[in-house]
Amino acid sequence: MIRVYQVKCAHENEIEAHLCKKLRLTKKDLLSWAIHRKSVDARKQKVLFSYVIDCEVRNEKKYLKDKDVIIKPDETYHNPKMGNKKLLARPIVAGFGPAGMFASLLLARNGYNPVIIERGSNVEIRQEKVNTFWKTQKLDEECNVQFGEGGAGTFSDGKLTTRSKDSRCTKVLEEFVHFGAKEEILVDAHPHIGTDSFVKILKNLRKEIVELGGTFYFDSKLEDIEVENNELKSITVNGKRILCNAMILGIGHSATDTIHMLHDKGLQMENKPFAVGVRIEHTQEYINRAMLKEYCHDERLIPARYQLTYMASNQKGVYTFCMCPGGYVVNSSSKNGQLVVNGMSYAARDGINANSALLVQVNESDYGMELFDGLKYQEQLERKAYEMAGGFKGACQLAKDYLSHTISDAYENVLPTIETGSVFVDLNNLFSTEVNLALHEALEHYERKVPGFVSEGAILTAVESRSSSSIRIYRDDGCMSNIAGIYPSGEGSGYAGGIMTSAIDGLKCAEYLIKTFDKDITS
């Protein structure tokens, strides 16, 4: 079997003919073929689709001389072999975001009967609590857009894109399809699920884990750990001590109280660079025109998306991230007195607006060298945004007014979508001089590159501060922390950024737990 790249054609029914032409292959020598990946190539005068095709051919060796042809990699997932260290009790998975979801699934499928603890509620109750917050601004600090079944990814665009070349990518996508995602995510170069579909997937995944012997405890917070001779011995959840010597730690990047507790108990961690900024919001119709030009009404291509980068004169990288076509800006705060925003869209991506994070990279030169200085920087920024907005309303400013240091007094052709409401502020007073400089330069550059990016009434909403963790928990080559039995995993531990990489990391940590521990429990 071979894999062929850059098979380009306008319609799917033309693939076989173009494949044969590219390889100079007769149809009788083409035994079978299937689409591996599909993307859009609109760089020339007409729209083409670029396919990666897996095919079986006669005399395959002669085609390997082509630079676009390789032997199809073996992407079969193989379960890890079980170790021999004894479990004191059933393994714990702390946190049920993407890392915890896939770690729990693998453990359950291999007979380890995991116990899953999640400080937030199950997704049914969580949806009610989040909707109540968006309508009333009354926040539940234990169950919100950050905490609860599915993690922060539940209220997002559900993007499954990743730059990772990890072989587990295929496994993750196949599991999403197994639990209810559309099969097109297996071939789409920019797959997404949407928050509404993600909820259905969560319920199906939870059901299978329970049927395989897993147990869920929602509204259950990891409060303490007991360590003896540098090994995990027990944990405390909602005041109850639970025997445990194997735990996957997938607590997410917003569980700062848990992070401090774990550090106090001896878990080694360090600062890591992260990013802060705003959500920028346009009409989707403008984005379609700006990105697709004469193809802006082509149903195969809309809603359009974009990805932009810029290196500022102060050497700070600025980039768009988590772009949500046809989406909504949402309040994703998890603490009273702190304002955080994010982006979300539904599977149909049929909202009037598009939004994206617009982020500036920050590091210890911005916030200090001491451990948790980055965390403090995030929290100070979120508190300041909350104060400027006078509560949980979005802190907003027209992009062009931000550049001219003018507080906006009216929206133009773009209306904000944040459900908690909005208030006009001068975002220049929120960020540091260095962050403002980078954002100003980037917006001016993007306006030149994509006319209208600023001037077409674009809205900035603050503050986007939780795109990644500000700390990284130490772990060795076997994914184990300096405390034996604890496997830091996912975005909150500093090893992932998004649904896909978090899910992959959850699988990886569960694999190492299985390779270390026997599934039988010491009596």
N, C-alpha and C positions, 0 to 999 in steps of 0.2 A: 504494500500500500504506500502511495506517495502523497505528499501534500503540495499543492500548487498555489502559489500566490499570484496576485495581480491578474486575475481573470476578470476582465471588464466588459460590461455590456449594459444596455439600457433596460432590458427586461429579463426576468428569471427564465423564461422559456428559451432564451438565447444562450444560456450557459454552456450547454453541451457543445454547441457549434463553436463557440469561442474557445472552449477548453481544447477541443481537437485542433483548432487552428493554431493556438499558442504552442502546443506540444508537437505540431506536425504529426498528428496521430489520426489514424483511420478509425472509424466508428467500431469496426470489428475488433480492434485492439483495446477499446475502452470497455472494460468488463462491468464496472459499476462506479458511481460517484455520489458524493453527498456534500452539501454546503457545510463548511466548518465555521466560517465567519463572513459577515456581510457589512460593508460600510459604503458611504456615499463619496463619490469623487466628482465634485462640481467645479473643478479648477479650470476647465476648458469651456468651449462654447456650448456644450450640452451636458446634461446631467447623465452620469454613468454610475453604475453600482460596481464596486470592486469586491470580488469574492475570493475567499480562500477555499479551495476545493480539495477534499480528500478523495482519491480515486484509486481503483484497482486497474492496472493495465498489464498487458503482456510485455515482457522484456523491459521491466521498469528501470533497470540499471542505465539504459541508454538515455533516459530522460533526466537523470540526476546531474548531467553536465550543465543544464539550464540553471542560472542563478536564482530563479524563482521556484525551484523544485527541491524538496528535501524528502527523506524517508519520514513517513508519518510517525511522530513520537508515540510511545506507549503511554497513554494517559489513563490507564486503568488504575483505579484506587485500590491499594492493598492494605488491609487491616494490619495494625502492628501486632507483633508477638508479645504475649503476656510475660511480665517480669515475675520475680519470686519473692520480693519483699512483702511482708504481711501487712494487710490493712487492719487497723484497730476498729474501724467502723466503715460504713459506706462512704465513698468519697463525696466531698461537698463541692458544688459549683456555686460560687458567690457572685450573683449578678446574672441576669438573663437577657443581656443585649446580644448582638450577633456572636461575640466570642463565646459567651455562656451557652447560647443556643446550640452551636455546633459542637462544643465540647460535651455538653450533656447528651446530645444525640449519639455521638460516637461511643461514649461510655455506656449508654443504655444498650446500644446495638451489640456491644461486646460483653454484656452480662454484668456490668458493674453497679447497676441499680443506683444511680446517682441521686443525691438529695440536693435539690436546687432551692437556694434561698434568694429572695429578691425583695429589696426594701420597699419597692412600689407595689401597686396592686396588679391583678391580672388585667389583660388588655380591655375586657368589657367594662370593668369599673374604672380603669384608667381613662378611657375615652370620655366617660361622664365627668370625671374630675377635671380633665384638661378643658373640656368644653365649658364647664362651669367657671373655671379661671378666666378663660378668654372673654366670657360674657360679663362677669362680675368683678374681676381682678382680685378675687379671694384665692390665694395660693395655698395649696397643700404642699408643704416642703418635703414630704416623703413620697409623694406621687404626683408627677407632673410631666412635662415634655422630656425631662432628663431621666427621671426614675420611674421604673415600672416595666412590665413585660415587653420585651422587644428593644429596650433601651431607647436612646435618642433617635435611632433609625426608624422607629415606628411612625414618628411625625416628621417625615422628610420626603424627599422625592423618591427614595428607595433606589438610588443609583447603584448599579453593580459594576461600574467601570473600575478598572485598576491597572496600574502599570506593572504590577507584580507578574513575574513569569513563573510563579509557583505552580507546580503541577496540580495542587489541590484546587485551583480555580475551577476546573471542570467539575470536580466533585461538588463544590458549593453550588454551582449553577444547576447541576442535575438535581440536587436535593431541593432547591427552591421550586423547580418544576414539579418534582414529586409531591410537594406539599401545596401546589395550586397555582404557581406562576405560569404564565404563558410560555410555550415552548420556544417562542421567538427569542427569548433571552439567551438561548444556547448559541445563537449565531449572530445576533446583533452586536456590532462593535461598541455600541453605547447602550447597553441594556438598562432598563429600570423597571421597578415594580409599582411604585406609587403607594401612598400611605394606606389607601383603602384596601388594596390587594395584600399589602403586608400584614394587615390584621387577620385576614383569612388564613394566610400561611402560618402565622403564629399559633392560631388555634389548632390547626391540623398537626403542627410539629409537637405542640404540648401534648396532644392526645396520644401520639405515637410513643413519646417518651414514657408517659404514664402506663400505657399498655405493655411496655417493655420492662417495667419495674421501677421507673423513676418516681420520685415524690417531690411535689412542689410545695413550698411555703412562701406565699406572697405576704406583703406587709411585714416582712421579717428582715430586720437589720443586723448586719454583722457588727457587734459592739466591742468584742474583745477577742484576743487569741491567747492561748497558753503555750509557752515554749519551754521545753526542757532539754538540756544538752544540745541546744541549737536545732531541735526538731520540734515540729508542730505536734501538740498533744491534744488540744481541744480548742473549741471556739465557743463564744457566747453569742447567742441570738435571742433578742427580746428578753434578756435577763436569764435565759436558760443555757446551762453548760452542756455542750454536745461533744462527745469523744470524737476526735478526728486527727488523722495523721497524713491526709492527702486532700488538698483543696486547690481548685483552680480559681484564681482571683480575677474575675471579670467585672469589676465594680464600676467601670465607666469613669470618664474624666471629671465628673462633677461631684463625686463623693469625697469632698475634701476633708470632712470630719473623719471618715474611715482611713483616708491616707495618713492623717496626723496620728491616729491611733496606731496604725501599723508601724509607722516610723518610731513612735515611742516604745514599741515592743521589739525594736531591733532590726526591722526590715530596711535594708540598704536601698537608697534611692538618690537621684541626682536631678538637678535642673536640666531641662532641655529647651531648645528654641521652640517658639510657637508663633502664632500670628494673631493680630487684632485688626479690626476695621469695621466695616458697615455692610449692610445689604443695599445694593443698588437695584432700583426697580424701574422698568420701562413697560410700555405696552408691548404685548407679544406681536402685534401687527407691525410695530416699528422694527423689532428684532428680525422678523421675517423679511422685511424689505432690506434692512441693512446687511443681513448675512447672505440672503439668497438672491437679491436683486430681481432679475427678470423671472426667476423661478419662485417668487415669494407666495404664489398661490398653488404651487404644486403640492397636492395632497400627500405625495410620497415623502416630502421633505419637511413639512411643517408639523408641529411648531419647531422653528429653528432654535439652535443653541449656539453658544459661543464660549471660547476660552481665550483669555488675554493675559499677557505678562508684560512686565516692565521692570527695568533696573534703574532705580532713582540715582540722582547725583550723589546722595549720601550712602550709596551702596546698599540700600535696603531693597529687597525684592518685593514687588507688588504683583498680585495675581488675582484673577477671578477664580472662585472655587464653589463647588456644589451649586452649579447653575440650574435653576428650576424653570424650565419652559412651562408656560401656562400655569404658573404656580402662585403661591401666597407667601408673604412675609408673616412669620408667626412669633409670638412671644414665647420664648423657651426658658424663662427664668426658673430657678430652682430654690432661690432664697428670697425671703422678704427683704426689701430694701436694695435689691440688686436687679438691674435690667439687662436681659440678654435676648437677642433676636436670632432667628434662623430662617431657613427657607423650607417650603413644603409644597408638594403637588400631588394630585391624585393620578391614578393610572391613565386617565384619558388626557391629562395635561391640557385641559380645555379652558383654563382660567384666562381672563382678559390680559393679565400682566405676566411678565417674565421677571425673575429676580435672580441675583447671584450675590454671593459674598464677594466683597472687594477687600482684600487683606494685605497687610504689611507685615513682613517678618520682623520679629523682635527677639532679642537675646539678652545675655547678662549685661551688656553695655547699656541696655535700656532700663533694666530693673534691679540689678545688683547681683553679687556673687554668692550670697548666702542661700542655703537650701530654703525653698519655699518663697524666695523673693519674687519669682515669676508668678506664683499663685497669688501672692499679695497684690502684685501689679494688676492681675486680672480682676480681682475682687474690688480694688480701688476704682478701676475704670467702670465696672458695673454699678458700683454705688454712686459714682459721679453722674453716670447716665441717668440713673433712677432719680437723683435729685434734680437734674436739669429738666427731666420730663415731668416732674411732680408726681411720680408714681409709675405704674406699669404701662402707660401709653408709650408708643414708639417715639423715640427722639428723632425727629425728621427735619430735613432741609433739602431744598432743591439743590442739585449738584452744582448748577451754575452760581447759586447764591453762596454755597460753601466756598467756591473759588474766589468770590469777591468779598467774603467776610460779611455777608448781608443776611440777616435773619429773614427767612421767607415769610410772606404774609398770605399767600394763596397758592394752591396747586394749579397746575396748568392742564395739559392733556393726559397726564398720568395721575391717577388717584391711588392713594395707599390702600393696601389690602389687609394690613394688620388689624385683627379683629378687636384688640383691646383699645383701639383708637390711637390717635397720634397728636403730637404737639410740636410746634416749630421751635427749634433751638439753633444756636450757632455751634456746629460741631467742631469748629476750630478751637472752642474753649474746652472740648472734651479731651482731645488727644494732645500728646506732647509735640513739641516743635518738630522733632525728627519724623514722627509718624505723619503729621500734617504735611510736611514738605514732600514726603514720598507720595502721599495720596494726591496732593495737588498736581505734582508732575505727571503722575500716572493718568489722571483724568484728562489733563491737557493733551497728553500723548494719544489716549484712546479717542478723544474727539477728533484729532487730526487723522487718525487711522480709520475710524468708523464715524463719519460725520453724523452728528445728531446724538451721539452717545451721551453727551452732557446737555446739549442745547435743546433736545426734544422733550424737555420737561422731566428728566430723570430725577427720581427721589432717592435720597440717602436716608437710611434708617439705622440707628445705633442702639446697642453696640453688639457687633459680632465678635465674640471673644472665646468661644468654646469650640473652635474648629479642630483643636487637638489638645492633648494634655500638656501641661507645663512641667511635668516631672516624668522621669522614667525610673521604674523599679528595677533594680539589678536582677539579672538572672544569668545562669551559666549556659553552656552549649546544650544542656538537656532541658532548658526552659525552667529550671528550678531556681528560686531565689536563694539568698544566703541562709535562709531558714529552711531546712530540709522539709519537704512535703508541701511547700507553697509554690504554686506555678502562676506567676503574674502573667496576665493575658489581655490582649486587646488594646483598644485605644486608651483606656484609663491608665494602663500600666506603661504606656509610652511605646508600644510595639505595633501600632496600626493607625490608620486614618481613614475611616469609612467602613461601610458594611462589609465589603468583600475582604479587605485585608484583616478586619477583625474576625470574621468567620474563619478565614484561613488560619489565623493565629490560634483561635479556639481549638480547631482540629489538631494543630501542631502540639499544643500543650496537652491535650487529651491523649495523643499518641505517646508522648513521653511519660505521662502518668501510667498508662497501660504497660509500657515497656519496663517500668520500675516495679509496679505492684501487681501481685496476684489478686484476682477478683474475689477469692475466698477471704472471709473475715476471720481473724483470730478469735476464738471463743474464750 
